[in-house]
């Protein structure tokens, strides 16, 4: 039992589990912000241009059954708007991240080979004689 508890503590204290937990919490908060943006700001603006409330579009089937296709259309539109907003936010965050992160230029590695001037073979840079044509190389 102690070994089980020890393994569980190790699992919980891993960075990836903690990162996932933080991501889920931040995602929940972010979802509330995006939902509010779509429902409280963007949807009313679209209502000005559209002039109709899609939620009220229905078709009466046999008896009292109704097909609420307007709610489905509104849900699809809300999804597309949310996806667009999230895309724009992520794109802006990536651009800001690139701008603020200082990328260190990698220095090119020193060459380890050179070309023999006589036979044009590739040879070690410190070679004093070409292993292919046996020419003596000048330094």
N, C-alpha and C positions, 0 to 999 in steps of 0.2 A: 504494500500500500504506500509506503514511503517513497519507493521508487516511482510509482505512478504519480504521486504529488510532485515529486522533483521534475519529472518529465513534463508535467502540465505547466509548472512554473516556467520552465525553459521555453515551452511553446508560446506562452502568453507574453513573455518578455522579449521575444524576437521583434526586431524592428519592423518586419513586414506586417505582422499582425497589428502592431500599434499604428502603422501608417494606414492600414485598411480601416481601422476603427475611426481614426481622425477623418479619413476621406468620406466615410459614410455619414458622419456627423456634419461635416462641412457641406456634403451633397444635399442633405436634408434641408439645411438652412438656405442653400443656394436655390433649391427647388421652390421654396416659399417665395424668394425674391423674384424669380423668373415668372412664377405663376401670377403673382401680384402685378408684375409689369404687363403681362399679356392681358389679364382680366380687367385691370383697373385703368390702364393707359392705352394699350394698343387696340383692344377690342372696341372701346367706345369711339376711338378715332375711325376705325373701319366701319362702325355703325353709321357714322356721319355720311360716308361715301356710299355705303350699301343701302342704307335707309331701311333695312329689314332686320328683324331679330330672327336669326336662323333657328333658335331653340323652339320656336312656335310652329315650325313647318311640320305638318303631320298628314298622314293619309288614314282615313277611317276604313278599316277592313270589316269583315262580317261581324255584326253585333257591336259590342263595345270595344273591340280590339282596335288599337291604333298603332300605326307604324310611325315612330318619331324619327324620321330621317334627318330632320333639321338638327337635332342634337348630335347625330353622328357627323354631319358635315361640319358643325361648329367644333367638335372634338378634333377632327382632322385638321381644320384650319389652325386651331390652337396649337396642335402638335407641330405643324410646319413653322409657325411663328416662333415657338419655343426653340425648335431645332436651329432656326436661323439666328436667333439671339445668342444661343449658346455657342454656335459656330463663330459669330462675330466676336464674342467675348474671349473665346479661346484663341482666336487669331490675333486679337489685340494683345493678349497676355504673352503669346509666343513672340510677337514682334518686340514687346517691351523687354522680355527676357533676353532676346538676342542683343538688343541695344545696350542693356545694362551689364550683361555678362561680358567680362573681358576675356576674349579668347587669346590664349598665348600662341603666338606663331611658333610652330615647330621648326627648329633649326634643321636644315637638311643634314643628313648624315654625311660624314666625311667619306669620300670614295675609297673603296677597298681594292679596286682593280684599276688597271690602266690598259691602254692599247699598245701593243708592240709596234714601233714605227716601221719595222721591216716586213713582218708577215701579217700585221693587223689583227693578231689574235689577242684575246683578252687574257691578261696575266695579273698576278698579285702586284699591288702597288709598290711593294718593297723589293721586288725581284730585280737582280742586277744582270740576269741573263734570261732570255726567253726560253721557256721549256719546249716550245714548239719548233723554233728555227735555230735555236742555240746562239743567237746573235747576242753580243755584249751590248747592254743598254747603257746609254749615257744618262747621268742623273742631272 
